[in-house]
Amino acid sequence: MVNADIVSYWLIVAGVYLPSRRKPILLGSLALSMFAFGLMGLGENTINNGDEVASLFGYFSRTAVVIILLLLMPPCRKAGWLSSIVSDG
């Protein structure tokens, strides 16, 4: 098993967290977690555990928001993406 510290150090050295780099590993991990939340929600719904289903839906939707925000930020968009949305006049 790979140590999580080694993986995080490798990601820092590789520059994955830099704003100018694309983030396929992060986006892939988030998509995989959405898939897992969906499967767990389906299983909890099967055994009529409504509170847990609502909680998992919250995790699922928050992960979707994070993915959308990552896709709105550079390098997927230009560096001044926020100033183009909010205008001064």
Buried (B, 14 or more C-beta within 10 A) or exposed (E): EEEEEEEEEEBEEEEBEEEEEEBEEBBEEBEEBBEBBEEBBEEBBEEEBEEBBEBBBEBBEEBBEBBEEBEEEBEEEEEEEEEEEEEEE
